[in-house]
Amino acid sequence: MIVTAAAVTVLFIVLVVIQAALQLWLTRRQIAHVRRYRAEVPLAFRNAISAEAHAKAADYTCAKQRFGLWHFGFGVLMLLAWTLGGGLDALNNTLLDFFGTGITTSVDISGIDDLVYQITLLLAFGLIGGLVDLPFDWYYHFRIEDRFGFNRMTQRIWFGDLLKNLLVSFLIGTPLIAVILLLMGTAGPAWWLWAWGFWMALNLLLMVVYPLFIAPLFNEFKPLADEALVARVKLLMDRCGFSAKGLFVMDGSKRSAQSNAYFTGIGRSKRVVFYDTLLARLSPGEVEAVLAHELGHFHHKHTIKMIVQIFLVSLLGLGALGFLAQQPEFYLGLGVPPNANTGNDGLALALFTLVLPCVSFMLAPLSSRASRRHEFQADAYAKAHADGDELASALIKLTEDNASTLTPDPLYVAFNYSHPPMVERIAAIKAG
C-alpha cells in the first residue's frame, strides 16, 4: 500500500481536529458541570467542607480549565506552525546554511559535522518550544495560583528554577540525543531496539540519581525530626515489609501552599518525602494513613507496572519512528522536505515528537482508568494497615487545602483523572 504525502497531511489534520474538538468538548463539560454544583456541597462532605471552600474549589477548577483551553489552543497553533506552517523547515534550512556552505539544497554535511548539526537542530527546537511556553508558565503561577492563594514562589525562585531546569535538561538531553542519533545512523534497521535498551537503562539510572542529586537542586530535604512520628512511620513500614533510605521533609511551602507526600527512587535510593505543608496540616494518624496509601502502591507493585507500561509504549513508539523515519512521505506530508545531502534523523525525531500527542491522546482513557484502579487498591491497603477514618479525614483535608473540586464531570474524569473523584474514594473507604 502506497501512502502519499497528501494522505499523510490529511490524516494529520484529521487527528489534530479530533484531538482539539474532543479536548474543547470535555473541558467545556467540566466547566459547566463544576459551575452547576458550585453552591451544592455533596451530602457526605457537608460536615467537613464549608460552602465557601467548595465554591473556591469550583472557581479554581474553572479558572484552570479556561487557562488550559488557551494554552492548548496555542499549542495547536504552534504544532501547525512547526509543521505545515514551515517553522521546522525554516529552522532546518537556517542550520544547514550555518553548518554547510552555499545554498541549502546543495549542502553536504558528513561525519561529526552532521552529528553536531542534528544535535543543534533538536536542541534549538526544544529551546524555542520552551521559550514560547514561558509566558503561560509565568501566568499560571503568578496570576492563577496567586489569585487563589497557592503560589508562594517569588520571581527570583521562578527564574532560578528556569535556569536550573535548562541546565539539567541540557546535561541529560544532549548525551541522550547524541546516542539516539548515533544509533539511528550506525546501528542499521534495528537501531530502535538498541535505542530502546539505552532509553530503559537511562530511565532506571535517573530513578536512582534524581532523589540524590537532581531534586536537591530545587528543594531542601531535611530528615524528619519528629521522633514520635518517625517511630510511628517506621513501625508501619516494618509491618508492611518496606525499607527506605530515609524519611525526609521537603520545603514545598517555598513554592506552593498545596500538600503532598511521595516515594522516590529505587533500590537503596528509595526515600519517603513529606511536604512540610502536609505535616503542618495533618495529625500523626492522618500522616500514617497517607503513608500507608503510598505503601499500598509499593505492595501492589504499581510503580513496577507503570515502568513496564512506559517501556512497552516506548518500544512501540520507537518501532513506529524506525519505520516513519525511512518514509519521505512522512516528512513531506508534515511540511518538511527531507534533506537531500545529509541525514534526516534529527528531523524525524522532531516531527515524531510533534505528532505523537495527536495519537497518544486516544490512549488517555485506558491509562487513566488503570491509574484510578491503582488508587482504589492503595486506599484499600491503607485501610487494612492503618485507620480508614484517618485516611478519609486526611484526604478531605487535602482536598480542601488543594481546592480540588468534589463535583467533576464523569466524562472528563474518564479521560483526564489519574485519581478517582474524592466522593468515590471516600465512599469506597467508608464502605464495609
C-alpha positions as CSV (number, residue, x, y, z in Angstrom):
1,M,0.0,0.0,0.0
2,I,1.5,3.4,-1.1
3,V,0.7,6.3,1.2
4,T,1.1,9.7,-0.4
5,A,2.4,12.9,1.3
6,A,-1.1,14.4,0.7
7,A,-2.7,11.4,2.6
8,V,-0.3,12.0,5.5
9,T,-1.3,15.7,5.5
10,V,-5.0,14.8,5.6
11,L,-4.5,12.2,8.3
12,F,-2.5,14.7,10.4
13,I,-5.1,17.4,10.1
14,V,-7.9,15.0,10.9
15,L,-6.1,13.8,14.1
16,V,-5.4,17.4,15.1
17,V,-9.1,18.4,14.6
18,I,-10.3,15.3,16.5
19,Q,-8.0,16.0,19.4
20,A,-8.8,19.7,19.6
21,A,-12.6,19.1,19.3
22,L,-12.5,16.4,22.0
23,Q,-10.4,18.5,24.3
24,L,-12.7,21.5,23.8
25,W,-15.8,19.5,24.4
26,L,-14.5,17.7,27.5
27,T,-13.2,21.0,29.0
28,R,-16.5,22.8,28.4
29,R,-18.3,19.9,30.0
30,Q,-16.1,20.1,33.0
31,I,-16.5,23.8,33.5
32,A,-20.3,23.6,33.1
33,H,-20.6,20.6,35.5
34,V,-18.5,22.2,38.2
35,R,-20.3,25.5,37.9
36,R,-23.7,23.8,38.1
37,Y,-22.8,22.3,41.5
38,R,-20.8,25.3,42.8
39,A,-23.2,26.1,45.5
40,E,-24.1,22.5,46.5
41,V,-21.6,20.6,48.7
42,P,-22.0,16.8,48.3
43,L,-24.0,15.4,51.2
44,A,-21.2,13.2,52.5
45,F,-18.9,16.3,52.8
46,R,-21.3,18.9,54.3
47,N,-19.9,18.5,57.8
48,A,-16.3,18.6,56.7
49,I,-16.0,21.2,53.9
50,S,-17.7,24.6,54.0
51,A,-19.7,26.1,51.2
52,E,-17.1,28.8,50.9
53,A,-14.3,26.2,50.4
54,H,-16.4,24.2,47.9
55,A,-17.1,27.4,45.9
56,K,-13.4,28.3,45.9
57,A,-12.6,24.8,44.6
58,A,-15.1,25.3,41.8
59,D,-13.8,28.7,40.9
60,Y,-10.2,27.4,41.0
61,T,-11.1,24.4,38.8
62,C,-12.9,26.6,36.2
63,A,-10.0,29.1,36.1
64,K,-7.5,26.4,35.5
65,Q,-9.7,24.8,32.8
66,R,-10.1,28.1,31.0
67,F,-6.4,28.7,31.1
68,G,-5.8,25.2,29.9
69,L,-8.0,25.9,26.9
70,W,-6.0,28.9,25.9
71,H,-2.7,27.0,26.5
72,F,-4.0,24.1,24.5
73,G,-5.2,26.3,21.6
74,F,-1.8,28.0,21.5
75,G,-0.2,24.6,21.4
76,V,-2.3,23.6,18.4
77,L,-1.2,26.8,16.6
78,M,2.4,26.1,17.4
79,L,2.1,22.5,16.2
80,L,0.7,23.7,12.8
81,A,3.3,26.5,12.7
82,W,6.2,24.0,13.2
83,T,4.8,21.5,10.6
84,L,2.5,22.7,7.8
85,G,3.4,26.3,8.5
86,G,7.1,25.7,7.7
87,G,8.6,26.5,11.0
88,L,10.7,23.4,11.4
89,D,11.7,23.5,7.7
90,A,12.9,27.1,8.2
91,L,14.9,26.2,11.3
92,N,16.4,23.2,9.5
93,N,17.4,25.4,6.5
94,T,18.9,28.0,8.7
95,L,21.1,25.5,10.5
96,L,22.1,23.8,7.2
97,D,23.3,27.2,5.9
98,F,25.2,27.7,9.1
99,F,26.9,24.4,9.2
100,G,27.3,24.0,5.4
101,T,28.3,26.2,2.6
102,G,26.3,27.8,-0.2
103,I,22.6,27.1,-0.9
104,T,21.0,24.7,1.5
105,T,19.8,22.4,-1.2
106,S,23.4,21.7,-2.1
107,V,24.8,21.5,1.4
108,D,26.7,18.3,2.0
109,I,27.5,17.7,5.7
110,S,29.2,14.5,6.8
111,G,30.8,12.8,9.8
112,I,31.0,14.7,13.1
113,D,29.6,17.9,11.5
114,D,26.4,16.1,10.6
115,L,26.0,14.8,14.2
116,V,26.6,18.3,15.6
117,Y,24.1,19.8,13.1
118,Q,21.4,17.3,14.1
119,I,22.0,17.7,17.8
120,T,21.9,21.5,17.4
121,L,18.6,21.2,15.4
122,L,17.0,19.3,18.2
123,L,18.3,21.5,21.0
124,A,17.2,24.6,19.1
125,F,13.8,23.0,18.5
126,G,13.4,22.3,22.2
127,L,14.7,25.7,23.3
128,I,12.3,27.6,21.1
129,G,9.4,25.5,22.2
130,G,10.3,26.1,25.9
131,L,10.8,29.8,25.4
132,V,7.4,30.4,23.7
133,D,5.8,28.4,26.6
134,L,7.3,30.5,29.3
135,P,4.6,33.2,29.4
136,F,2.0,30.5,30.1
137,D,4.0,29.1,33.0
138,W,4.5,32.6,34.4
139,Y,0.8,33.4,34.1
140,Y,-0.2,30.2,35.7
141,H,1.9,30.7,38.8
142,F,1.8,34.5,39.3
143,R,-1.8,35.1,38.2
144,I,-4.0,32.0,38.7
145,E,-2.1,30.4,41.6
146,D,-1.7,33.8,43.2
147,R,-5.4,34.7,42.9
148,F,-6.4,31.6,44.8
149,G,-3.6,31.9,47.5
150,F,-1.5,28.9,46.5
151,N,1.6,30.5,44.9
152,R,4.5,31.2,47.3
153,M,7.2,31.5,44.7
154,T,9.0,34.7,44.1
155,Q,10.0,35.9,40.7
156,R,13.6,35.1,41.7
157,I,12.8,31.5,42.6
158,W,10.8,31.0,39.4
159,F,13.7,32.4,37.3
160,G,16.2,30.3,39.2
161,D,14.1,27.1,38.6
162,L,14.0,28.0,35.0
163,L,17.8,28.2,34.7
164,K,18.3,25.0,36.7
165,N,15.8,23.1,34.6
166,L,17.5,24.4,31.5
167,L,20.9,23.2,32.8
168,V,19.7,19.8,33.9
169,S,17.8,19.3,30.6
170,F,20.9,20.2,28.6
171,L,23.2,17.9,30.6
172,I,20.8,15.0,30.3
173,G,19.2,15.7,27.0
174,T,22.3,16.3,24.9
175,P,24.0,12.9,25.6
176,L,20.6,11.2,25.1
177,I,20.1,12.9,21.8
178,A,23.6,12.2,20.7
179,V,23.4,8.5,21.5
180,I,20.0,8.1,19.8
181,L,21.3,9.9,16.7
182,L,24.4,7.8,16.6
183,L,22.3,4.6,16.8
184,M,20.0,5.8,14.1
185,G,22.9,6.4,11.8
186,T,25.1,3.4,12.6
187,A,23.0,0.5,14.1
188,G,21.1,-0.4,11.0
189,P,17.4,-1.0,10.5
190,A,17.1,-2.3,14.1
191,W,18.5,0.8,15.6
192,W,15.3,1.4,17.5
193,L,15.8,-1.7,19.6
194,W,19.2,-0.5,20.7
195,A,17.8,2.9,21.4
196,W,15.0,1.4,23.5
197,G,17.6,-0.5,25.6
198,F,19.6,2.7,26.1
199,W,16.4,4.6,27.0
200,M,15.4,1.9,29.6
201,A,18.8,2.0,31.2
202,L,18.9,5.8,31.3
203,N,15.5,5.9,33.0
204,L,16.4,3.4,35.6
205,L,19.6,5.3,36.3
206,L,17.7,8.6,36.6
207,M,15.4,6.9,39.2
208,V,18.5,6.4,41.3
209,V,20.2,9.8,40.5
210,Y,17.1,12.0,40.7
211,P,16.4,11.9,44.5
212,L,20.1,12.1,45.4
213,F,21.4,14.8,43.0
214,I,18.7,16.5,41.0
215,A,15.8,17.1,43.4
216,P,18.1,18.8,45.9
217,L,18.9,21.4,43.3
218,F,15.3,22.7,43.6
219,N,14.3,21.9,47.1
220,E,15.8,21.4,50.5
221,F,15.3,17.9,52.1
222,K,15.8,17.6,55.8
223,P,15.4,14.3,57.8
224,L,12.1,14.1,59.6
225,A,12.8,15.5,63.0
226,D,9.6,14.5,64.9
227,E,10.8,11.4,66.8
228,A,7.3,10.2,67.7
229,L,6.2,10.4,64.1
230,V,9.4,8.8,62.9
231,A,8.8,5.8,65.3
232,R,5.2,5.5,64.1
233,V,6.2,5.6,60.4
234,K,8.9,3.1,60.9
235,L,6.6,0.7,62.7
236,L,4.1,1.0,59.7
237,M,6.9,0.3,57.2
238,D,8.1,-2.7,59.2
239,R,4.5,-4.1,59.2
240,C,4.3,-3.6,55.5
241,G,7.8,-5.0,54.7
242,F,9.1,-1.7,53.3
243,S,12.5,-0.2,53.8
244,A,13.7,3.2,52.7
245,K,16.9,5.2,52.7
246,G,15.3,7.8,55.0
247,L,12.3,9.9,55.9
248,F,12.6,13.5,54.6
249,V,10.7,16.7,54.8
250,M,10.7,18.9,51.7
251,D,10.2,22.7,51.8
252,G,7.3,22.6,49.5
253,S,5.9,25.7,51.2
254,K,8.7,27.7,49.4
255,R,6.7,27.4,46.2
256,S,3.1,26.4,47.0
257,A,0.6,26.1,49.8
258,Q,-0.6,22.8,48.4
259,S,0.4,19.5,50.1
260,N,1.7,16.1,49.1
261,A,3.8,13.1,50.1
262,Y,5.5,10.6,47.8
263,F,8.1,7.8,47.4
264,T,11.0,8.4,45.1
265,G,14.0,6.4,43.9
266,I,14.5,2.6,43.5
267,G,16.6,0.1,45.4
268,R,18.8,1.7,48.1
269,S,17.9,5.2,46.9
270,K,14.3,4.8,48.0
271,R,13.1,7.6,50.3
272,V,9.9,8.8,51.7
273,V,9.3,12.5,51.2
274,F,6.7,14.6,53.1
275,Y,5.8,18.2,52.1
276,D,6.2,20.5,55.1
277,T,2.7,21.8,54.3
278,L,1.3,18.3,54.7
279,L,3.0,17.8,58.1
280,A,1.7,21.1,59.3
281,R,-1.9,20.3,58.3
282,L,-2.3,16.6,59.2
283,S,-2.3,14.8,62.5
284,P,0.2,11.9,63.1
285,G,-2.6,9.3,62.5
286,E,-3.5,11.0,59.2
287,V,0.1,11.2,58.1
288,E,0.4,7.4,58.9
289,A,-2.7,6.7,56.8
290,V,-1.4,8.7,53.9
291,L,1.9,6.9,54.0
292,A,0.0,3.6,54.2
293,H,-1.7,4.6,50.9
294,E,1.7,5.1,49.3
295,L,2.9,1.8,50.7
296,G,-0.2,0.2,49.0
297,H,1.3,1.3,45.7
298,F,4.5,-0.5,46.7
299,H,2.7,-3.6,47.8
300,H,0.7,-3.9,44.6
301,K,3.8,-3.1,42.5
302,H,2.1,-0.2,40.8
303,T,5.4,1.6,40.2
304,I,6.9,-1.5,38.5
305,K,3.7,-1.9,36.4
306,M,3.8,1.7,35.4
307,I,7.5,1.4,34.4
308,V,6.8,-1.7,32.4
309,Q,3.9,0.0,30.7
310,I,6.0,3.1,29.8
311,F,8.8,0.8,28.4
312,L,6.3,-1.2,26.3
313,V,4.7,2.0,24.9
314,S,8.2,3.5,24.2
315,L,9.1,0.3,22.4
316,L,6.1,0.6,20.1
317,G,6.8,4.3,19.7
318,L,10.4,3.8,18.7
319,G,9.4,1.0,16.4
320,A,7.0,3.3,14.7
321,L,9.7,6.0,14.4
322,G,12.1,3.5,12.9
323,F,9.6,2.9,10.1
324,L,8.4,6.5,9.6
325,A,12.0,7.9,9.5
326,Q,12.6,5.9,6.3
327,Q,9.4,7.3,4.6
328,P,9.9,10.5,2.5
329,E,6.1,11.0,2.7
330,F,6.3,11.3,6.5
331,Y,8.4,14.5,6.1
332,L,6.7,15.9,3.1
333,G,3.2,15.3,4.5
334,L,4.1,17.3,7.6
335,G,5.6,20.2,5.7
336,V,9.3,19.4,6.0
337,P,11.1,18.3,2.8
338,P,13.8,15.7,3.8
339,N,17.4,16.7,3.4
340,A,18.9,15.6,0.1
341,N,22.6,15.6,1.1
342,T,22.7,14.9,4.8
343,G,20.9,12.9,7.5
344,N,17.2,13.3,8.4
345,D,17.3,11.6,11.7
346,G,17.1,14.9,13.7
347,L,14.1,16.0,11.6
348,A,12.4,12.6,12.1
349,L,12.8,12.9,15.9
350,A,11.5,16.5,16.0
351,L,8.5,15.6,13.8
352,F,7.7,12.5,15.8
353,T,7.8,14.5,19.0
354,L,5.3,16.9,17.5
355,V,2.8,14.4,16.1
356,L,2.9,11.8,18.9
357,P,0.4,13.6,21.2
358,C,-2.1,13.6,18.3
359,V,-2.1,9.8,18.6
360,S,-1.4,9.1,22.2
361,F,-4.4,11.1,23.5
362,M,-6.6,8.3,22.3
363,L,-4.9,6.1,24.9
364,A,-5.7,8.5,27.8
365,P,-8.9,6.8,29.0
366,L,-7.1,3.5,29.3
367,S,-4.1,4.8,31.2
368,S,-6.4,7.0,33.4
369,R,-8.7,4.1,34.2
370,A,-5.7,1.9,35.2
371,S,-4.3,4.7,37.4
372,R,-7.7,5.2,39.2
373,R,-7.9,1.5,39.8
374,H,-4.5,1.6,41.4
375,E,-5.6,4.4,43.7
376,F,-8.6,2.4,44.9
377,Q,-6.3,-0.6,45.6
378,A,-3.8,1.6,47.5
379,D,-6.7,3.1,49.6
380,A,-7.9,-0.4,50.4
381,Y,-4.4,-1.4,51.5
382,A,-4.1,1.7,53.7
383,K,-7.5,1.0,55.3
384,A,-6.2,-2.5,56.2
385,H,-2.9,-1.4,57.6
386,A,-3.9,2.0,59.2
387,D,-7.0,3.7,60.3
388,G,-9.5,4.1,57.5
389,D,-11.2,7.1,59.2
390,E,-7.8,8.8,59.5
391,L,-7.2,8.2,55.8
392,A,-10.6,9.7,54.9
393,S,-10.0,12.7,57.2
394,A,-6.6,13.3,55.6
395,L,-8.0,13.1,52.1
396,I,-10.8,15.5,52.9
397,K,-8.3,18.0,54.4
398,L,-6.0,17.7,51.3
399,T,-9.0,18.1,49.0
400,E,-9.9,21.4,50.8
401,D,-6.3,22.6,51.0
402,N,-5.6,21.9,47.3
403,A,-9.0,23.3,46.3
404,S,-9.9,20.1,44.4
405,T,-13.4,20.0,43.1
406,L,-15.8,17.5,44.6
407,T,-18.0,17.6,41.5
408,P,-16.1,16.8,38.3
409,D,-17.8,15.8,35.1
410,P,-17.8,12.0,34.7
411,L,-16.6,12.0,31.1
412,Y,-13.8,14.5,31.9
413,V,-12.8,12.2,34.7
414,A,-12.7,9.2,32.4
415,F,-10.2,10.9,30.1
416,N,-8.1,13.0,32.4
417,Y,-8.3,11.9,36.0
418,S,-5.4,9.8,37.3
419,H,-7.1,9.7,40.7
420,P,-10.8,8.8,41.4
421,P,-13.0,11.7,42.3
422,M,-12.9,12.3,46.1
423,V,-16.6,11.4,46.5
424,E,-15.9,8.0,45.1
425,R,-12.7,7.5,47.1
426,I,-14.3,8.4,50.4
427,A,-17.3,6.2,49.7
428,A,-15.1,3.2,49.0
429,I,-13.1,3.8,52.2
430,K,-16.2,4.1,54.3
431,A,-17.8,1.0,52.7
432,G,-17.7,-2.2,54.8
